Amino acid sequence: MNKVWKHLKTITYHKILVARGCFKVGLYRQGIMHDLSKYSPTEFGVGIRYFQGTRSPNNAEREDIGYSSAWLHHKGRNKHHYEYWVDYSMHIPGGMSPVAMPDKYVAEMVMDRIAASKVYKGKDYTDSSALEYLESGIDGALMHPDTKEKLHFILKMLAQKGERETFAYIKQVFLKK
């Protein structure tokens, strides 16, 4: 029961942090709806089974069985993940191709990455944490170049100027285009 409570607390805290960020930039519906699939039996069960508290349970499931059933479920239902925006290519026979994400989902992805960094890094979180994760090369292989450029620009601004100025930019400039 302890893992159930800890996992519930972790995903709810993450969801609250994302909602706060989304609300600050005017994405109210996305803030409320963010990551609801994490409470579904498919994702919640994996989260409990592989809960560690210092990283995503999906990575532990992936190490255990070679893939993450929870992640496959999650990414197919949440448009703030760039992996949602991968489709069959009309130009690469048998290949897959990334699609540029709409800006409102890029903004939600920024909030998601900030919240995940805060949850998993705890007191070691800095405004550079999400940028450092992106630049570590762990993800992004199938991210559209335009999406990656926007994400990198915003996370670099966050690292250099902090949340207040970055969120103001997202609300007043990035989402107004």
TORPA-4810 file (N, C-alpha, C, O; in nm, 3 decimals):
<nodes>
NODE_1_0.082_-0.121_0.000_0.000_0.000_0.000_0.086_0.126_0.000_0.044_0.231_-0.050_M
NODE_2_0.204_0.115_0.056_0.295_0.229_0.062_0.333_0.278_-0.078_0.337_0.399_-0.102_N
NODE_3_0.360_0.185_-0.171_0.395_0.223_-0.308_0.276_0.288_-0.380_0.294_0.379_-0.461_K
NODE_4_0.156_0.241_-0.349_0.036_0.300_-0.409_0.027_0.447_-0.371_0.010_0.534_-0.457_V
NODE_5_0.038_0.474_-0.243_0.029_0.611_-0.193_0.141_0.698_-0.249_0.116_0.810_-0.292_W
NODE_6_0.264_0.646_-0.248_0.378_0.724_-0.297_0.365_0.756_-0.446_0.393_0.868_-0.490_K
NODE_7_0.322_0.657_-0.524_0.305_0.682_-0.668_0.192_0.782_-0.692_0.207_0.875_-0.772_H
NODE_8_0.080_0.765_-0.623_-0.032_0.858_-0.637_0.012_1.000_-0.601_-0.022_1.096_-0.670_L
NODE_9_0.086_1.012_-0.493_0.135_1.142_-0.449_0.230_1.204_-0.554_0.223_1.323_-0.581_K
NODE_10_0.318_1.122_-0.611_0.415_1.170_-0.710_0.345_1.220_-0.836_0.372_1.330_-0.883_T
NODE_11_0.254_1.138_-0.891_0.191_1.181_-1.018_0.097_1.298_-0.996_0.080_1.382_-1.085_I
NODE_12_0.035_1.305_-0.879_-0.055_1.417_-0.852_0.025_1.546_-0.831_-0.015_1.652_-0.878_T
NODE_13_0.137_1.537_-0.761_0.223_1.655_-0.744_0.273_1.703_-0.879_0.274_1.823_-0.907_Y
NODE_14_0.315_1.610_-0.965_0.359_1.646_-1.100_0.246_1.716_-1.175_0.268_1.820_-1.238_H
NODE_15_0.128_1.661_-1.169_0.013_1.718_-1.239_-0.018_1.859_-1.188_-0.050_1.948_-1.266_K
NODE_16_-0.009_1.878_-1.057_-0.033_2.012_-0.999_0.071_2.111_-1.048_0.037_2.224_-1.083_I
NODE_17_0.198_2.071_-1.052_0.304_2.161_-1.101_0.282_2.198_-1.247_0.299_2.314_-1.285_L
NODE_18_0.243_2.101_-1.330_0.217_2.131_-1.470_0.096_2.224_-1.481_0.099_2.320_-1.559_V
NODE_19_-0.008_2.198_-1.406_-0.126_2.285_-1.409_-0.091_2.428_-1.372_-0.136_2.522_-1.438_A
NODE_20_-0.012_2.446_-1.267_0.029_2.582_-1.227_0.101_2.652_-1.342_0.073_2.768_-1.372_R
NODE_21_0.195_2.581_-1.406_0.268_2.641_-1.518_0.175_2.673_-1.634_0.182_2.781_-1.692_G
NODE_22_0.088_2.578_-1.668_-0.006_2.601_-1.778_-0.098_2.719_-1.749_-0.124_2.800_-1.838_C
NODE_23_-0.147_2.729_-1.626_-0.234_2.841_-1.590_-0.161_2.974_-1.605_-0.220_3.073_-1.649_F
NODE_24_-0.034_2.978_-1.570_0.044_3.102_-1.579_0.060_3.150_-1.723_0.080_3.269_-1.747_K
NODE_25_0.052_3.057_-1.820_0.067_3.098_-1.959_-0.067_3.096_-2.034_-0.071_3.114_-2.156_V
NODE_26_-0.176_3.074_-1.961_-0.308_3.081_-2.021_-0.361_2.951_-2.080_-0.460_2.954_-2.153_G
NODE_27_-0.298_2.839_-2.052_-0.343_2.710_-2.104_-0.424_2.637_-1.997_-0.380_2.535_-1.942_L
NODE_28_-0.542_2.689_-1.968_-0.623_2.639_-1.857_-0.673_2.496_-1.880_-0.661_2.411_-1.793_Y
NODE_29_-0.729_2.470_-1.996_-0.782_2.336_-2.024_-0.670_2.233_-2.020_-0.686_2.126_-1.962_R
NODE_30_-0.557_2.265_-2.081_-0.445_2.171_-2.082_-0.392_2.148_-1.940_-0.351_2.037_-1.906_Q
NODE_31_-0.392_2.252_-1.860_-0.347_2.236_-1.722_-0.436_2.141_-1.645_-0.387_2.062_-1.564_G
NODE_32_-0.565_2.149_-1.669_-0.660_2.061_-1.599_-0.653_1.918_-1.654_-0.655_1.822_-1.577_I
NODE_33_-0.644_1.904_-1.783_-0.650_1.772_-1.847_-0.515_1.699_-1.850_-0.511_1.580_-1.881_M
NODE_34_-0.408_1.768_-1.818_-0.274_1.711_-1.831_-0.260_1.575_-1.762_-0.294_1.560_-1.644_H
NODE_35_-0.211_1.478_-1.835_-0.173_1.346_-1.783_-0.282_1.269_-1.710_-0.251_1.190_-1.621_D
NODE_36_-0.407_1.290_-1.745_-0.513_1.213_-1.680_-0.497_1.063_-1.704_-0.541_0.982_-1.622_L
NODE_37_-0.434_1.026_-1.815_-0.416_0.883_-1.844_-0.326_0.813_-1.741_-0.328_0.690_-1.731_S
NODE_38_-0.247_0.890_-1.666_-0.162_0.828_-1.562_-0.246_0.764_-1.452_-0.195_0.680_-1.377_K
NODE_39_-0.372_0.802_-1.441_-0.461_0.745_-1.341_-0.538_0.624_-1.395_-0.615_0.561_-1.321_Y
NODE_40_-0.518_0.591_-1.523_-0.585_0.474_-1.582_-0.519_0.346_-1.529_-0.403_0.349_-1.490_S
NODE_41_-0.593_0.235_-1.528_-0.534_0.109_-1.480_-0.405_0.069_-1.554_-0.312_0.018_-1.492_P
NODE_42_-0.400_0.093_-1.684_-0.283_0.055_-1.762_-0.156_0.125_-1.713_-0.052_0.061_-1.699_T
NODE_43_-0.165_0.252_-1.688_-0.047_0.329_-1.646_-0.027_0.327_-1.496_0.087_0.318_-1.449_E
NODE_44_-0.135_0.334_-1.420_-0.123_0.342_-1.274_-0.064_0.213_-1.217_0.018_0.217_-1.125_F
NODE_45_-0.106_0.099_-1.270_-0.054_-0.029_-1.222_0.095_-0.043_-1.242_0.166_-0.090_-1.153_G
NODE_46_0.143_-0.003_-1.358_0.287_-0.006_-1.385_0.359_0.091_-1.291_0.466_0.060_-1.239_V
NODE_47_0.299_0.207_-1.271_0.360_0.307_-1.183_0.378_0.254_-1.041_0.479_0.282_-0.977_G
NODE_48_0.282_0.179_-0.993_0.293_0.121_-0.859_0.400_0.011_-0.857_0.487_0.008_-0.770_I
NODE_49_0.390_-0.078_-0.954_0.483_-0.193_-0.957_0.629_-0.151_-0.964_0.714_-0.210_-0.898_R
NODE_50_0.657_-0.047_-1.044_0.797_-0.007_-1.068_0.834_0.123_-0.998_0.938_0.182_-1.029_Y
NODE_51_0.754_0.168_-0.905_0.780_0.295_-0.837_0.915_0.293_-0.766_0.949_0.197_-0.696_F
NODE_52_0.993_0.401_-0.785_1.121_0.418_-0.715_1.130_0.556_-0.651_1.198_0.574_-0.550_Q
NODE_53_1.060_0.654_-0.709_1.058_0.788_-0.653_1.164_0.882_-0.706_1.156_1.003_-0.685_G
NODE_54_1.264_0.828_-0.774_1.373_0.912_-0.824_1.376_0.921_-0.976_1.456_0.995_-1.033_T
NODE_55_1.290_0.845_-1.041_1.283_0.847_-1.188_1.151_0.785_-1.230_1.078_0.730_-1.148_R
NODE_56_1.122_0.793_-1.358_0.997_0.740_-1.409_0.992_0.589_-1.393_1.088_0.519_-1.426_S
NODE_57_0.880_0.537_-1.343_0.864_0.392_-1.335_0.869_0.326_-1.473_0.900_0.208_-1.486_P
NODE_58_0.836_0.404_-1.577_0.839_0.350_-1.714_0.979_0.303_-1.752_0.993_0.203_-1.823_N
NODE_59_1.083_0.373_-1.705_1.220_0.330_-1.735_1.252_0.197_-1.667_1.320_0.113_-1.724_N
NODE_60_1.202_0.178_-1.545_1.225_0.052_-1.475_1.151_-0.063_-1.545_1.205_-0.173_-1.557_A
NODE_61_1.028_-0.037_-1.590_0.955_-0.140_-1.665_1.029_-0.173_-1.794_1.040_-0.290_-1.831_E
NODE_62_1.080_-0.071_-1.861_1.155_-0.090_-1.985_1.278_-0.178_-1.962_1.308_-0.266_-2.042_R
NODE_63_1.349_-0.153_-1.852_1.465_-0.234_-1.818_1.426_-0.378_-1.787_1.499_-0.471_-1.820_E
NODE_64_1.311_-0.396_-1.724_1.266_-0.528_-1.682_1.218_-0.614_-1.798_1.258_-0.730_-1.811_D
NODE_65_1.131_-0.558_-1.884_1.070_-0.641_-1.989_1.107_-0.599_-2.131_1.063_-0.663_-2.227_I
NODE_66_1.186_-0.494_-2.146_1.233_-0.454_-2.279_1.152_-0.344_-2.345_1.190_-0.294_-2.451_G
NODE_67_1.042_-0.305_-2.285_0.960_-0.194_-2.334_0.873_-0.148_-2.218_0.867_-0.212_-2.114_Y
NODE_68_0.805_-0.037_-2.238_0.715_0.011_-2.134_0.572_0.016_-2.187_0.539_0.099_-2.271_S
NODE_69_0.489_-0.074_-2.137_0.348_-0.075_-2.177_0.279_0.054_-2.134_0.193_0.106_-2.206_S
NODE_70_0.317_0.105_-2.018_0.258_0.230_-1.969_0.294_0.347_-2.060_0.209_0.430_-2.091_A
NODE_71_0.419_0.353_-2.104_0.463_0.461_-2.192_0.393_0.453_-2.328_0.350_0.555_-2.381_W
NODE_72_0.381_0.333_-2.383_0.313_0.318_-2.512_0.168_0.367_-2.501_0.117_0.431_-2.593_L
NODE_73_0.104_0.338_-2.390_-0.032_0.385_-2.365_-0.032_0.537_-2.349_-0.115_0.606_-2.409_H
NODE_74_0.061_0.589_-2.270_0.065_0.731_-2.236_0.092_0.820_-2.357_0.020_0.917_-2.380_H
NODE_75_0.194_0.788_-2.433_0.234_0.875_-2.544_0.129_0.881_-2.655_0.124_0.977_-2.731_K
NODE_76_0.047_0.778_-2.664_-0.057_0.777_-2.766_-0.182_0.855_-2.727_-0.275_0.867_-2.807_G
NODE_77_-0.185_0.908_-2.605_-0.303_0.978_-2.556_-0.274_1.121_-2.512_-0.366_1.194_-2.474_R
NODE_78_-0.149_1.161_-2.517_-0.110_1.291_-2.462_-0.029_1.370_-2.565_0.087_1.338_-2.593_N
NODE_79_-0.092_1.473_-2.620_-0.033_1.549_-2.731_0.085_1.636_-2.691_0.150_1.694_-2.778_K
NODE_80_0.116_1.646_-2.563_0.232_1.724_-2.520_0.361_1.643_-2.528_0.467_1.693_-2.491_H
NODE_81_0.354_1.520_-2.575_0.473_1.437_-2.598_0.503_1.437_-2.747_0.416_1.409_-2.829_H
NODE_82_0.628_1.467_-2.782_0.662_1.472_-2.925_0.643_1.336_-2.991_0.620_1.330_-3.112_Y
NODE_83_0.651_1.229_-2.915_0.633_1.095_-2.972_0.491_1.074_-3.024_0.468_0.989_-3.111_E
NODE_84_0.397_1.148_-2.971_0.258_1.144_-3.021_0.255_1.188_-3.167_0.171_1.143_-3.245_Y
NODE_85_0.346_1.277_-3.203_0.347_1.342_-3.333_0.441_1.274_-3.432_0.511_1.341_-3.508_W
NODE_86_0.444_1.142_-3.432_0.523_1.064_-3.527_0.425_0.985_-3.612_0.334_0.920_-3.560_V
NODE_87_0.444_0.991_-3.744_0.351_0.925_-3.836_0.431_0.852_-3.943_0.552_0.869_-3.955_D
NODE_88_0.362_0.771_-4.021_0.426_0.707_-4.135_0.465_0.815_-4.235_0.391_0.911_-4.256_Y
NODE_89_0.580_0.798_-4.296_0.628_0.896_-4.393_0.578_0.863_-4.532_0.574_0.747_-4.572_S
NODE_90_0.540_0.965_-4.606_0.501_0.950_-4.746_0.624_0.956_-4.836_0.615_0.931_-4.957_M
NODE_91_0.740_0.989_-4.776_0.862_1.011_-4.855_0.972_0.909_-4.824_1.067_0.897_-4.901_H
NODE_92_0.959_0.839_-4.715_1.058_0.738_-4.676_0.986_0.604_-4.677_0.906_0.577_-4.588_I
NODE_93_1.013_0.520_-4.775_0.943_0.391_-4.781_0.958_0.312_-4.650_1.068_0.283_-4.605_P
NODE_94_0.844_0.278_-4.592_0.844_0.201_-4.468_0.894_0.278_-4.347_0.911_0.220_-4.240_G
NODE_95_0.917_0.409_-4.363_0.975_0.487_-4.255_0.875_0.568_-4.176_0.759_0.584_-4.214_G
NODE_96_0.924_0.619_-4.066_0.845_0.705_-3.978_0.902_0.845_-3.987_1.021_0.864_-4.012_M
NODE_97_0.816_0.943_-3.964_0.858_1.082_-3.975_0.793_1.166_-3.865_0.674_1.153_-3.838_S
NODE_98_0.874_1.252_-3.800_0.814_1.341_-3.700_0.735_1.452_-3.766_0.767_1.497_-3.876_P
NODE_99_0.631_1.497_-3.696_0.547_1.608_-3.739_0.570_1.722_-3.641_0.583_1.700_-3.521_V
NODE_100_0.574_1.845_-3.692_0.591_1.960_-3.604_0.470_1.971_-3.510_0.356_1.959_-3.553_A
NODE_101_0.497_1.994_-3.382_0.392_2.006_-3.282_0.331_2.145_-3.285_0.402_2.243_-3.304_M
NODE_102_0.200_2.156_-3.265_0.139_2.288_-3.247_0.199_2.354_-3.122_0.232_2.287_-3.024_P
NODE_103_0.211_2.486_-3.127_0.278_2.560_-3.019_0.215_2.539_-2.882_0.287_2.537_-2.781_D
NODE_104_0.083_2.523_-2.875_0.021_2.505_-2.743_0.067_2.375_-2.677_0.072_2.366_-2.555_K
NODE_105_0.100_2.274_-2.757_0.151_2.149_-2.700_0.300_2.158_-2.670_0.349_2.093_-2.578_Y
NODE_106_0.372_2.238_-2.747_0.513_2.264_-2.713_0.519_2.332_-2.577_0.601_2.297_-2.492_V
NODE_107_0.432_2.430_-2.556_0.429_2.502_-2.428_0.395_2.406_-2.314_0.455_2.413_-2.207_A
NODE_108_0.299_2.317_-2.335_0.265_2.219_-2.232_0.382_2.123_-2.208_0.406_2.082_-2.095_E
NODE_109_0.453_2.087_-2.315_0.571_2.000_-2.301_0.677_2.069_-2.214_0.743_2.003_-2.133_M
NODE_110_0.694_2.199_-2.231_0.788_2.274_-2.147_0.746_2.262_-2.001_0.829_2.232_-1.915_V
NODE_111_0.619_2.284_-1.973_0.570_2.274_-1.835_0.587_2.133_-1.780_0.619_2.115_-1.663_M
NODE_112_0.566_2.034_-1.864_0.582_1.894_-1.826_0.727_1.864_-1.788_0.753_1.795_-1.690_D
NODE_113_0.818_1.914_-1.866_0.961_1.889_-1.840_1.009_1.963_-1.716_1.090_1.910_-1.639_R
NODE_114_0.960_2.083_-1.696_0.995_2.156_-1.574_0.944_2.079_-1.452_1.017_2.058_-1.355_I
NODE_115_0.817_2.038_-1.458_0.756_1.966_-1.345_0.828_1.833_-1.319_0.854_1.800_-1.204_A
NODE_116_0.859_1.759_-1.423_0.930_1.631_-1.405_1.067_1.654_-1.342_1.109_1.578_-1.255_A
NODE_117_1.135_1.758_-1.385_1.266_1.790_-1.327_1.252_1.825_-1.180_1.334_1.783_-1.098_S
NODE_118_1.150_1.902_-1.146_1.128_1.940_-1.005_1.095_1.817_-0.920_1.144_1.803_-0.808_K
NODE_119_1.011_1.729_-0.973_0.971_1.610_-0.898_1.090_1.517_-0.876_1.113_1.471_-0.764_V
NODE_120_1.165_1.488_-0.982_1.271_1.388_-0.971_1.403_1.442_-0.916_1.481_1.366_-0.859_Y
NODE_121_1.429_1.571_-0.934_1.553_1.628_-0.881_1.536_1.685_-0.740_1.634_1.701_-0.666_K
NODE_122_1.414_1.715_-0.704_1.388_1.766_-0.569_1.467_1.893_-0.541_1.464_1.987_-0.621_G
NODE_123_1.536_1.897_-0.429_1.611_2.016_-0.388_1.728_2.048_-0.481_1.783_2.157_-0.475_K
NODE_124_1.765_1.953_-0.567_1.874_1.977_-0.662_1.826_2.042_-0.792_1.906_2.067_-0.882_D
NODE_125_1.694_2.069_-0.802_1.639_2.133_-0.921_1.694_2.274_-0.936_1.705_2.349_-0.839_Y
NODE_126_1.727_2.309_-1.060_1.758_2.447_-1.097_1.682_2.477_-1.226_1.627_2.387_-1.290_T
NODE_127_1.678_2.603_-1.264_1.612_2.640_-1.389_1.686_2.584_-1.511_1.635_2.594_-1.623_D
NODE_128_1.803_2.526_-1.493_1.878_2.463_-1.602_1.848_2.314_-1.615_1.888_2.253_-1.714_S
NODE_129_1.780_2.256_-1.519_1.761_2.110_-1.517_1.695_2.054_-1.642_1.743_1.954_-1.696_S
NODE_130_1.586_2.114_-1.688_1.516_2.061_-1.806_1.601_2.075_-1.931_1.599_1.986_-2.017_A
NODE_131_1.676_2.183_-1.943_1.766_2.202_-2.057_1.877_2.098_-2.054_1.912_2.040_-2.157_L
NODE_132_1.933_2.074_-1.937_2.040_1.975_-1.924_1.991_1.837_-1.966_2.064_1.762_-2.031_E
NODE_133_1.869_1.802_-1.930_1.812_1.673_-1.969_1.798_1.666_-2.121_1.834_1.565_-2.182_Y
NODE_134_1.746_1.772_-2.182_1.732_1.774_-2.329_1.868_1.761_-2.396_1.884_1.684_-2.491_L
NODE_135_1.965_1.835_-2.347_2.097_1.835_-2.410_2.178_1.709_-2.381_2.281_1.686_-2.444_E
NODE_136_2.133_1.629_-2.285_2.203_1.503_-2.256_2.187_1.403_-2.370_2.258_1.304_-2.377_S
NODE_137_2.091_1.432_-2.460_2.072_1.345_-2.575_1.990_1.221_-2.546_1.980_1.132_-2.631_G
NODE_138_1.930_1.214_-2.428_1.851_1.097_-2.392_1.727_1.085_-2.479_1.683_0.974_-2.511_I
NODE_139_1.671_1.198_-2.519_1.551_1.191_-2.603_1.566_1.282_-2.724_1.662_1.358_-2.734_D
NODE_140_1.471_1.274_-2.814_1.468_1.367_-2.926_1.496_1.309_-3.062_1.493_1.382_-3.161_G
NODE_141_1.524_1.178_-3.071_1.559_1.119_-3.200_1.449_1.138_-3.303_1.479_1.160_-3.421_A
NODE_142_1.325_1.128_-3.262_1.213_1.143_-3.355_1.136_1.273_-3.333_1.017_1.281_-3.362_L
NODE_143_1.205_1.374_-3.281_1.141_1.504_-3.261_1.162_1.588_-3.387_1.273_1.597_-3.439_M
NODE_144_1.055_1.649_-3.435_1.065_1.734_-3.554_1.165_1.847_-3.526_1.165_1.902_-3.416_H
NODE_145_1.250_1.882_-3.623_1.351_1.987_-3.600_1.291_2.120_-3.554_1.351_2.187_-3.469_P
NODE_146_1.175_2.160_-3.607_1.113_2.286_-3.563_1.069_2.278_-3.417_1.085_2.373_-3.341_D
NODE_147_1.014_2.164_-3.378_0.972_2.143_-3.240_1.093_2.146_-3.148_1.091_2.209_-3.043_T
NODE_148_1.199_2.078_-3.188_1.320_2.072_-3.106_1.383_2.211_-3.092_1.431_2.248_-2.985_K
NODE_149_1.381_2.287_-3.198_1.436_2.424_-3.195_1.356_2.512_-3.098_1.415_2.586_-3.018_E
NODE_150_1.225_2.503_-3.104_1.140_2.581_-3.013_1.161_2.538_-2.869_1.176_2.622_-2.780_K
NODE_151_1.163_2.408_-2.845_1.183_2.355_-2.710_1.318_2.399_-2.654_1.328_2.444_-2.540_L
NODE_152_1.421_2.386_-2.735_1.556_2.424_-2.691_1.562_2.573_-2.660_1.619_2.613_-2.559_H
NODE_153_1.504_2.656_-2.747_1.503_2.801_-2.726_1.437_2.837_-2.593_1.491_2.916_-2.515_F
NODE_154_1.321_2.778_-2.567_1.247_2.812_-2.444_1.320_2.760_-2.320_1.329_2.831_-2.220_I
NODE_155_1.373_2.638_-2.326_1.444_2.584_-2.210_1.575_2.659_-2.185_1.619_2.670_-2.070_L
NODE_156_1.637_2.709_-2.291_1.758_2.790_-2.274_1.721_2.924_-2.208_1.793_2.974_-2.121_K
NODE_157_1.610_2.982_-2.251_1.562_3.106_-2.188_1.534_3.082_-2.040_1.570_3.164_-1.955_M
NODE_158_1.470_2.970_-2.009_1.441_2.935_-1.870_1.571_2.927_-1.789_1.579_2.980_-1.678_L
NODE_159_1.672_2.862_-1.844_1.800_2.847_-1.774_1.868_2.982_-1.751_1.932_3.003_-1.648_A
NODE_160_1.852_3.072_-1.846_1.921_3.201_-1.838_1.840_3.309_-1.764_1.897_3.393_-1.695_Q
NODE_161_1.708_3.306_-1.779_1.626_3.417_-1.729_1.524_3.378_-1.621_1.464_3.466_-1.559_K
NODE_162_1.504_3.249_-1.600_1.413_3.205_-1.496_1.269_3.191_-1.542_1.234_3.226_-1.655_G
NODE_163_1.187_3.138_-1.452_1.047_3.109_-1.487_0.965_3.233_-1.518_0.891_3.234_-1.617_E
NODE_164_0.975_3.337_-1.437_0.889_3.454_-1.455_0.901_3.511_-1.597_0.801_3.532_-1.665_R
NODE_165_1.022_3.535_-1.641_1.043_3.594_-1.774_1.008_3.495_-1.885_0.952_3.534_-1.987_E
NODE_166_1.041_3.368_-1.865_1.013_3.266_-1.966_0.863_3.244_-1.982_0.813_3.235_-2.094_T
NODE_167_0.791_3.236_-1.871_0.647_3.217_-1.879_0.578_3.339_-1.942_0.481_3.324_-2.015_F
NODE_168_0.629_3.457_-1.913_0.574_3.579_-1.975_0.596_3.573_-2.127_0.506_3.608_-2.203_A
NODE_169_0.714_3.530_-2.170_0.742_3.515_-2.313_0.645_3.414_-2.376_0.587_3.440_-2.482_Y
NODE_170_0.629_3.300_-2.312_0.539_3.197_-2.367_0.398_3.254_-2.383_0.336_3.236_-2.488_I
NODE_171_0.348_3.321_-2.281_0.211_3.372_-2.284_0.194_3.488_-2.380_0.096_3.492_-2.456_K
NODE_172_0.287_3.583_-2.379_0.269_3.708_-2.453_0.325_3.704_-2.595_0.285_3.785_-2.679_Q
NODE_173_0.416_3.612_-2.622_0.479_3.609_-2.755_0.458_3.473_-2.823_0.396_3.465_-2.929_V
NODE_174_0.507_3.368_-2.761_0.508_3.235_-2.824_0.368_3.187_-2.858_0.345_3.138_-2.969_F
NODE_175_0.274_3.199_-2.767_0.139_3.150_-2.792_0.051_3.249_-2.867_-0.062_3.217_-2.902_L
NODE_176_0.101_3.369_-2.892_0.024_3.471_-2.964_0.053_3.469_-3.114_-0.015_3.536_-3.192_K
NODE_177_0.155_3.393_-3.156_0.190_3.389_-3.298_0.076_3.337_-3.383_0.090_3.327_-3.505_K
</nodes>
